[in-house]
Amino acid sequence: MSNVEQLDLFTLTDPSPVLNGMYYEQSTNRFVSYVLGRRYFEVTPSRCLGDKDWKERTMRERAI
């Protein structure tokens, strides 16, 4: 009789985290938004809406 192998179809094969949200990209000096790991939108800091504190905190805490 042949051996039967049980496959788990619901486990993730790539457990790496997916980027979601707004990040600051140091190499381009831009704020970049990601949706499900794909680059969606980018804007320079001078054109980015948001107060100065939010921009500074994002640049410090969410730099990629």
PDB file of N, CA, C and O in Angstrom:
ATOM      1  N   MET A   1       0.831  -1.168   0.000  1.00  0.00           N
ATOM      2  CA  MET A   1       0.000   0.000   0.000  1.00  0.00           C
ATOM      3  C   MET A   1       0.887   1.247   0.000  1.00  0.00           C
ATOM      4  O   MET A   1       1.952   1.237   0.616  1.00  0.00           O
ATOM      5  N   SER A   2       0.473   2.308  -0.671  1.00  0.00           N
ATOM      6  CA  SER A   2       1.287   3.530  -0.765  1.00  0.00           C
ATOM      7  C   SER A   2       1.092   4.403   0.475  1.00  0.00           C
ATOM      8  O   SER A   2       0.043   4.374   1.119  1.00  0.00           O
ATOM      9  N   ASN A   3       2.112   5.165   0.787  1.00  0.00           N
ATOM     10  CA  ASN A   3       2.035   6.098   1.925  1.00  0.00           C
ATOM     11  C   ASN A   3       1.237   7.329   1.521  1.00  0.00           C
ATOM     12  O   ASN A   3       1.417   7.867   0.428  1.00  0.00           O
ATOM     13  N   VAL A   4       0.363   7.765   2.402  1.00  0.00           N
ATOM     14  CA  VAL A   4      -0.456   8.941   2.147  1.00  0.00           C
ATOM     15  C   VAL A   4       0.138  10.107   2.919  1.00  0.00           C
ATOM     16  O   VAL A   4       0.456   9.980   4.101  1.00  0.00           O
ATOM     17  N   GLU A   5       0.286  11.246   2.247  1.00  0.00           N
ATOM     18  CA  GLU A   5       0.835  12.433   2.892  1.00  0.00           C
ATOM     19  C   GLU A   5      -0.270  13.470   3.026  1.00  0.00           C
ATOM     20  O   GLU A   5      -0.931  13.827   2.051  1.00  0.00           O
ATOM     21  N   GLN A   6      -0.457  13.942   4.245  1.00  0.00           N
ATOM     22  CA  GLN A   6      -1.477  14.959   4.519  1.00  0.00           C
ATOM     23  C   GLN A   6      -0.900  16.338   4.232  1.00  0.00           C
ATOM     24  O   GLN A   6       0.136  16.704   4.787  1.00  0.00           O
ATOM     25  N   LEU A   7      -1.558  17.103   3.376  1.00  0.00           N
ATOM     26  CA  LEU A   7      -1.119  18.450   3.053  1.00  0.00           C
ATOM     27  C   LEU A   7      -1.954  19.467   3.821  1.00  0.00           C
ATOM     28  O   LEU A   7      -3.178  19.359   3.893  1.00  0.00           O
ATOM     29  N   ASP A   8      -1.284  20.440   4.384  1.00  0.00           N
ATOM     30  CA  ASP A   8      -1.982  21.519   5.074  1.00  0.00           C
ATOM     31  C   ASP A   8      -2.067  22.699   4.112  1.00  0.00           C
ATOM     32  O   ASP A   8      -1.066  23.369   3.862  1.00  0.00           O
ATOM     33  N   LEU A   9      -3.238  22.951   3.582  1.00  0.00           N
ATOM     34  CA  LEU A   9      -3.417  23.976   2.564  1.00  0.00           C
ATOM     35  C   LEU A   9      -3.581  25.379   3.131  1.00  0.00           C
ATOM     36  O   LEU A   9      -3.602  26.352   2.378  1.00  0.00           O
ATOM     37  N   PHE A  10      -3.696  25.491   4.435  1.00  0.00           N
ATOM     38  CA  PHE A  10      -3.996  26.784   5.016  1.00  0.00           C
ATOM     39  C   PHE A  10      -2.840  27.402   5.787  1.00  0.00           C
ATOM     40  O   PHE A  10      -3.030  28.431   6.435  1.00  0.00           O
ATOM     41  N   THR A  11      -1.672  26.826   5.744  1.00  0.00           N
ATOM     42  CA  THR A  11      -0.520  27.437   6.395  1.00  0.00           C
ATOM     43  C   THR A  11       0.168  28.369   5.404  1.00  0.00           C
ATOM     44  O   THR A  11       0.209  28.116   4.200  1.00  0.00           O
ATOM     45  N   LEU A  12       0.699  29.442   5.948  1.00  0.00           N
ATOM     46  CA  LEU A  12       1.413  30.397   5.109  1.00  0.00           C
ATOM     47  C   LEU A  12       2.820  29.889   4.859  1.00  0.00           C
ATOM     48  O   LEU A  12       3.512  29.466   5.785  1.00  0.00           O
ATOM     49  N   THR A  13       3.237  29.933   3.607  1.00  0.00           N
ATOM     50  CA  THR A  13       4.581  29.487   3.280  1.00  0.00           C
ATOM     51  C   THR A  13       5.592  30.605   3.422  1.00  0.00           C
ATOM     52  O   THR A  13       6.784  30.338   3.577  1.00  0.00           O
ATOM     53  N   ASP A  14       5.144  31.859   3.371  1.00  0.00           N
ATOM     54  CA  ASP A  14       6.033  33.005   3.503  1.00  0.00           C
ATOM     55  C   ASP A  14       5.606  33.820   4.718  1.00  0.00           C
ATOM     56  O   ASP A  14       4.719  34.666   4.603  1.00  0.00           O
ATOM     57  N   PRO A  15       6.209  33.587   5.873  1.00  0.00           N
ATOM     58  CA  PRO A  15       5.763  34.283   7.082  1.00  0.00           C
ATOM     59  C   PRO A  15       6.326  35.699   7.225  1.00  0.00           C
ATOM     60  O   PRO A  15       6.149  36.321   8.272  1.00  0.00           O
ATOM     61  N   SER A  16       7.003  36.224   6.192  1.00  0.00           N
ATOM     62  CA  SER A  16       7.569  37.563   6.314  1.00  0.00           C
ATOM     63  C   SER A  16       6.455  38.604   6.399  1.00  0.00           C
ATOM     64  O   SER A  16       5.413  38.456   5.760  1.00  0.00           O
ATOM     65  N   PRO A  17       6.673  39.648   7.180  1.00  0.00           N
ATOM     66  CA  PRO A  17       5.622  40.661   7.351  1.00  0.00           C
ATOM     67  C   PRO A  17       5.398  41.467   6.072  1.00  0.00           C
ATOM     68  O   PRO A  17       6.325  41.698   5.295  1.00  0.00           O
ATOM     69  N   VAL A  18       4.171  41.882   5.874  1.00  0.00           N
ATOM     70  CA  VAL A  18       3.792  42.664   4.707  1.00  0.00           C
ATOM     71  C   VAL A  18       3.606  44.111   5.151  1.00  0.00           C
ATOM     72  O   VAL A  18       2.960  44.379   6.164  1.00  0.00           O
ATOM     73  N   LEU A  19       4.175  45.038   4.390  1.00  0.00           N
ATOM     74  CA  LEU A  19       4.048  46.449   4.735  1.00  0.00           C
ATOM     75  C   LEU A  19       2.637  46.946   4.457  1.00  0.00           C
ATOM     76  O   LEU A  19       2.071  46.693   3.393  1.00  0.00           O
ATOM     77  N   ASN A  20       2.087  47.647   5.414  1.00  0.00           N
ATOM     78  CA  ASN A  20       0.788  48.309   5.290  1.00  0.00           C
ATOM     79  C   ASN A  20       0.891  49.638   6.001  1.00  0.00           C
ATOM     80  O   ASN A  20       1.366  49.699   7.135  1.00  0.00           O
ATOM     81  N   GLY A  21       0.453  50.702   5.356  1.00  0.00           N
ATOM     82  CA  GLY A  21       0.441  52.007   5.997  1.00  0.00           C
ATOM     83  C   GLY A  21       1.453  52.955   5.396  1.00  0.00           C
ATOM     84  O   GLY A  21       1.992  52.720   4.315  1.00  0.00           O
ATOM     85  N   MET A  22       1.697  54.027   6.120  1.00  0.00           N
ATOM     86  CA  MET A  22       2.580  55.094   5.660  1.00  0.00           C
ATOM     87  C   MET A  22       3.954  54.939   6.288  1.00  0.00           C
ATOM     88  O   MET A  22       4.074  54.738   7.496  1.00  0.00           O
ATOM     89  N   TYR A  23       4.984  55.032   5.470  1.00  0.00           N
ATOM     90  CA  TYR A  23       6.365  54.913   5.912  1.00  0.00           C
ATOM     91  C   TYR A  23       7.172  56.072   5.339  1.00  0.00           C
ATOM     92  O   TYR A  23       6.745  56.729   4.390  1.00  0.00           O
ATOM     93  N   TYR A  24       8.337  56.316   5.922  1.00  0.00           N
ATOM     94  CA  TYR A  24       9.257  57.309   5.384  1.00  0.00           C
ATOM     95  C   TYR A  24      10.419  56.565   4.747  1.00  0.00           C
ATOM     96  O   TYR A  24      11.095  55.778   5.410  1.00  0.00           O
ATOM     97  N   GLU A  25      10.648  56.807   3.485  1.00  0.00           N
ATOM     98  CA  GLU A  25      11.727  56.138   2.763  1.00  0.00           C
ATOM     99  C   GLU A  25      12.942  57.059   2.742  1.00  0.00           C
ATOM    100  O   GLU A  25      12.923  58.109   2.099  1.00  0.00           O
ATOM    101  N   GLN A  26      13.982  56.665   3.436  1.00  0.00           N
ATOM    102  CA  GLN A  26      15.152  57.514   3.590  1.00  0.00           C
ATOM    103  C   GLN A  26      15.915  57.710   2.286  1.00  0.00           C
ATOM    104  O   GLN A  26      16.463  58.788   2.052  1.00  0.00           O
ATOM    105  N   SER A  27      15.960  56.704   1.444  1.00  0.00           N
ATOM    106  CA  SER A  27      16.757  56.808   0.217  1.00  0.00           C
ATOM    107  C   SER A  27      16.191  57.821  -0.776  1.00  0.00           C
ATOM    108  O   SER A  27      16.940  58.410  -1.556  1.00  0.00           O
ATOM    109  N   THR A  28      14.870  58.027  -0.751  1.00  0.00           N
ATOM    110  CA  THR A  28      14.247  58.981  -1.675  1.00  0.00           C
ATOM    111  C   THR A  28      13.742  60.235  -0.977  1.00  0.00           C
ATOM    112  O   THR A  28      13.291  61.166  -1.645  1.00  0.00           O
ATOM    113  N   ASN A  29      13.807  60.282   0.364  1.00  0.00           N
ATOM    114  CA  ASN A  29      13.314  61.402   1.157  1.00  0.00           C
ATOM    115  C   ASN A  29      11.840  61.662   0.864  1.00  0.00           C
ATOM    116  O   ASN A  29      11.434  62.801   0.635  1.00  0.00           O
ATOM    117  N   ARG A  30      11.037  60.581   0.874  1.00  0.00           N
ATOM    118  CA  ARG A  30       9.606  60.692   0.604  1.00  0.00           C
ATOM    119  C   ARG A  30       8.812  59.848   1.585  1.00  0.00           C
ATOM    120  O   ARG A  30       9.303  58.863   2.136  1.00  0.00           O
ATOM    121  N   PHE A  31       7.568  60.265   1.787  1.00  0.00           N
ATOM    122  CA  PHE A  31       6.617  59.440   2.514  1.00  0.00           C
ATOM    123  C   PHE A  31       5.969  58.509   1.490  1.00  0.00           C
ATOM    124  O   PHE A  31       5.529  58.947   0.426  1.00  0.00           O
ATOM    125  N   VAL A  32       5.918  57.223   1.826  1.00  0.00           N
ATOM    126  CA  VAL A  32       5.425  56.217   0.891  1.00  0.00           C
ATOM    127  C   VAL A  32       4.350  55.397   1.589  1.00  0.00           C
ATOM    128  O   VAL A  32       4.527  54.970   2.730  1.00  0.00           O
ATOM    129  N   SER A  33       3.236  55.181   0.898  1.00  0.00           N
ATOM    130  CA  SER A  33       2.198  54.324   1.469  1.00  0.00           C
ATOM    131  C   SER A  33       2.246  52.964   0.787  1.00  0.00           C
ATOM    132  O   SER A  33       2.479  52.856  -0.417  1.00  0.00           O
ATOM    133  N   TYR A  34       2.019  51.934   1.588  1.00  0.00           N
ATOM    134  CA  TYR A  34       1.998  50.558   1.098  1.00  0.00           C
ATOM    135  C   TYR A  34       0.654  49.937   1.449  1.00  0.00           C
ATOM    136  O   TYR A  34       0.120  50.151   2.537  1.00  0.00           O
ATOM    137  N   VAL A  35       0.120  49.167   0.513  1.00  0.00           N
ATOM    138  CA  VAL A  35      -1.118  48.420   0.725  1.00  0.00           C
ATOM    139  C   VAL A  35      -0.823  46.970   0.367  1.00  0.00           C
ATOM    140  O   VAL A  35      -0.478  46.662  -0.774  1.00  0.00           O
ATOM    141  N   LEU A  36      -0.958  46.087   1.341  1.00  0.00           N
ATOM    142  CA  LEU A  36      -0.681  44.657   1.180  1.00  0.00           C
ATOM    143  C   LEU A  36       0.686  44.415   0.563  1.00  0.00           C
ATOM    144  O   LEU A  36       0.848  43.542  -0.290  1.00  0.00           O
ATOM    145  N   GLY A  37       1.670  45.195   1.000  1.00  0.00           N
ATOM    146  CA  GLY A  37       3.036  44.996   0.563  1.00  0.00           C
ATOM    147  C   GLY A  37       3.400  45.649  -0.757  1.00  0.00           C
ATOM    148  O   GLY A  37       4.556  45.585  -1.175  1.00  0.00           O
ATOM    149  N   ARG A  38       2.444  46.272  -1.416  1.00  0.00           N
ATOM    150  CA  ARG A  38       2.728  46.922  -2.695  1.00  0.00           C
ATOM    151  C   ARG A  38       2.746  48.430  -2.525  1.00  0.00           C
ATOM    152  O   ARG A  38       1.904  49.005  -1.834  1.00  0.00           O
ATOM    153  N   ARG A  39       3.711  49.052  -3.162  1.00  0.00           N
ATOM    154  CA  ARG A  39       3.840  50.511  -3.113  1.00  0.00           C
ATOM    155  C   ARG A  39       2.632  51.133  -3.795  1.00  0.00           C
ATOM    156  O   ARG A  39       2.318  50.805  -4.939  1.00  0.00           O
ATOM    157  N   TYR A  40       1.957  52.034  -3.086  1.00  0.00           N
ATOM    158  CA  TYR A  40       0.717  52.591  -3.609  1.00  0.00           C
ATOM    159  C   TYR A  40       0.846  54.070  -3.954  1.00  0.00           C
ATOM    160  O   TYR A  40       0.365  54.499  -5.002  1.00  0.00           O
ATOM    161  N   PHE A  41       1.484  54.851  -3.094  1.00  0.00           N
ATOM    162  CA  PHE A  41       1.523  56.296  -3.264  1.00  0.00           C
ATOM    163  C   PHE A  41       2.780  56.837  -2.612  1.00  0.00           C
ATOM    164  O   PHE A  41       3.231  56.302  -1.599  1.00  0.00           O
ATOM    165  N   GLU A  42       3.353  57.894  -3.178  1.00  0.00           N
ATOM    166  CA  GLU A  42       4.498  58.544  -2.549  1.00  0.00           C
ATOM    167  C   GLU A  42       4.360  60.056  -2.683  1.00  0.00           C
ATOM    168  O   GLU A  42       3.791  60.564  -3.649  1.00  0.00           O
ATOM    169  N   VAL A  43       4.895  60.760  -1.689  1.00  0.00           N
ATOM    170  CA  VAL A  43       4.785  62.215  -1.656  1.00  0.00           C
ATOM    171  C   VAL A  43       5.990  62.782  -0.898  1.00  0.00           C
ATOM    172  O   VAL A  43       6.494  62.166   0.041  1.00  0.00           O
ATOM    173  N   THR A  44       6.436  63.956  -1.318  1.00  0.00           N
ATOM    174  CA  THR A  44       7.550  64.604  -0.623  1.00  0.00           C
ATOM    175  C   THR A  44       7.061  65.148   0.718  1.00  0.00           C
ATOM    176  O   THR A  44       5.865  65.390   0.880  1.00  0.00           O
ATOM    177  N   PRO A  45       7.956  65.342   1.673  1.00  0.00           N
ATOM    178  CA  PRO A  45       7.536  65.858   2.984  1.00  0.00           C
ATOM    179  C   PRO A  45       6.869  67.229   2.907  1.00  0.00           C
ATOM    180  O   PRO A  45       5.980  67.518   3.708  1.00  0.00           O
ATOM    181  N   SER A  46       7.268  68.064   1.981  1.00  0.00           N
ATOM    182  CA  SER A  46       6.662  69.397   1.901  1.00  0.00           C
ATOM    183  C   SER A  46       5.226  69.342   1.382  1.00  0.00           C
ATOM    184  O   SER A  46       4.427  70.219   1.712  1.00  0.00           O
ATOM    185  N   ARG A  47       4.883  68.348   0.588  1.00  0.00           N
ATOM    186  CA  ARG A  47       3.532  68.233   0.040  1.00  0.00           C
ATOM    187  C   ARG A  47       2.644  67.275   0.838  1.00  0.00           C
ATOM    188  O   ARG A  47       1.453  67.142   0.555  1.00  0.00           O
ATOM    189  N   CYS A  48       3.225  66.619   1.821  1.00  0.00           N
ATOM    190  CA  CYS A  48       2.474  65.656   2.618  1.00  0.00           C
ATOM    191  C   CYS A  48       1.571  66.379   3.612  1.00  0.00           C
ATOM    192  O   CYS A  48       2.018  67.254   4.353  1.00  0.00           O
ATOM    193  N   LEU A  49       0.311  66.003   3.615  1.00  0.00           N
ATOM    194  CA  LEU A  49      -0.616  66.574   4.589  1.00  0.00           C
ATOM    195  C   LEU A  49      -0.350  65.941   5.948  1.00  0.00           C
ATOM    196  O   LEU A  49      -0.040  64.753   6.040  1.00  0.00           O
ATOM    197  N   GLY A  50      -0.468  66.712   6.957  1.00  0.00           N
ATOM    198  CA  GLY A  50      -0.212  66.227   8.309  1.00  0.00           C
ATOM    199  C   GLY A  50       0.588  67.259   9.072  1.00  0.00           C
ATOM    200  O   GLY A  50       1.309  68.065   8.483  1.00  0.00           O
ATOM    201  N   ASP A  51       0.458  67.229  10.365  1.00  0.00           N
ATOM    202  CA  ASP A  51       1.174  68.230  11.154  1.00  0.00           C
ATOM    203  C   ASP A  51       2.649  67.857  11.285  1.00  0.00           C
ATOM    204  O   ASP A  51       3.056  66.737  10.978  1.00  0.00           O
ATOM    205  N   LYS A  52       3.428  68.816  11.745  1.00  0.00           N
ATOM    206  CA  LYS A  52       4.873  68.649  11.845  1.00  0.00           C
ATOM    207  C   LYS A  52       5.251  67.504  12.788  1.00  0.00           C
ATOM    208  O   LYS A  52       6.183  66.750  12.506  1.00  0.00           O
ATOM    209  N   ASP A  53       4.532  67.372  13.904  1.00  0.00           N
ATOM    210  CA  ASP A  53       4.824  66.306  14.871  1.00  0.00           C
ATOM    211  C   ASP A  53       4.628  64.929  14.258  1.00  0.00           C
ATOM    212  O   ASP A  53       5.444  64.033  14.473  1.00  0.00           O
ATOM    213  N   TRP A  54       3.547  64.751  13.490  1.00  0.00           N
ATOM    214  CA  TRP A  54       3.286  63.461  12.847  1.00  0.00           C
ATOM    215  C   TRP A  54       4.393  63.125  11.856  1.00  0.00           C
ATOM    216  O   TRP A  54       4.860  61.987  11.810  1.00  0.00           O
ATOM    217  N   LYS A  55       4.818  64.113  11.058  1.00  0.00           N
ATOM    218  CA  LYS A  55       5.883  63.883  10.080  1.00  0.00           C
ATOM    219  C   LYS A  55       7.180  63.491  10.775  1.00  0.00           C
ATOM    220  O   LYS A  55       7.849  62.547  10.354  1.00  0.00           O
ATOM    221  N   GLU A  56       7.538  64.207  11.831  1.00  0.00           N
ATOM    222  CA  GLU A  56       8.775  63.905  12.549  1.00  0.00           C
ATOM    223  C   GLU A  56       8.728  62.518  13.185  1.00  0.00           C
ATOM    224  O   GLU A  56       9.702  61.767  13.125  1.00  0.00           O
ATOM    225  N   ARG A  57       7.587  62.181  13.796  1.00  0.00           N
ATOM    226  CA  ARG A  57       7.447  60.870  14.430  1.00  0.00           C
ATOM    227  C   ARG A  57       7.506  59.750  13.389  1.00  0.00           C
ATOM    228  O   ARG A  57       8.140  58.719  13.619  1.00  0.00           O
ATOM    229  N   THR A  58       6.850  59.951  12.252  1.00  0.00           N
ATOM    230  CA  THR A  58       6.880  58.941  11.191  1.00  0.00           C
ATOM    231  C   THR A  58       8.285  58.785  10.631  1.00  0.00           C
ATOM    232  O   THR A  58       8.726  57.665  10.370  1.00  0.00           O
ATOM    233  N   MET A  59       8.986  59.883  10.445  1.00  0.00           N
ATOM    234  CA  MET A  59      10.366  59.817   9.945  1.00  0.00           C
ATOM    235  C   MET A  59      11.274  59.067  10.915  1.00  0.00           C
ATOM    236  O   MET A  59      12.199  58.372  10.495  1.00  0.00           O
ATOM    237  N   ARG A  60      11.012  59.207  12.191  1.00  0.00           N
ATOM    238  CA  ARG A  60      11.838  58.577  13.218  1.00  0.00           C
ATOM    239  C   ARG A  60      11.470  57.110  13.437  1.00  0.00           C
ATOM    240  O   ARG A  60      12.350  56.255  13.535  1.00  0.00           O
ATOM    241  N   GLU A  61      10.166  56.818  13.513  1.00  0.00           N
ATOM    242  CA  GLU A  61       9.724  55.485  13.916  1.00  0.00           C
ATOM    243  C   GLU A  61       9.433  54.538  12.754  1.00  0.00           C
ATOM    244  O   GLU A  61       9.510  53.321  12.928  1.00  0.00           O
ATOM    245  N   ARG A  62       9.103  55.060  11.584  1.00  0.00           N
ATOM    246  CA  ARG A  62       8.696  54.201  10.470  1.00  0.00           C
ATOM    247  C   ARG A  62       9.577  54.395   9.246  1.00  0.00           C
ATOM    248  O   ARG A  62       9.099  54.355   8.113  1.00  0.00           O
ATOM    249  N   ALA A  63      10.855  54.602   9.481  1.00  0.00           N
ATOM    250  CA  ALA A  63      11.795  54.778   8.375  1.00  0.00           C
ATOM    251  C   ALA A  63      12.177  53.417   7.796  1.00  0.00           C
ATOM    252  O   ALA A  63      12.440  52.460   8.525  1.00  0.00           O
ATOM    253  N   ILE A  64      12.198  53.362   6.485  1.00  0.00           N
ATOM    254  CA  ILE A  64      12.630  52.134   5.799  1.00  0.00           C
ATOM    255  C   ILE A  64      13.734  52.470   4.829  1.00  0.00           C
ATOM    256  O   ILE A  64      14.246  51.585   4.144  1.00  0.00           O
TER     257      ILE A  64
END
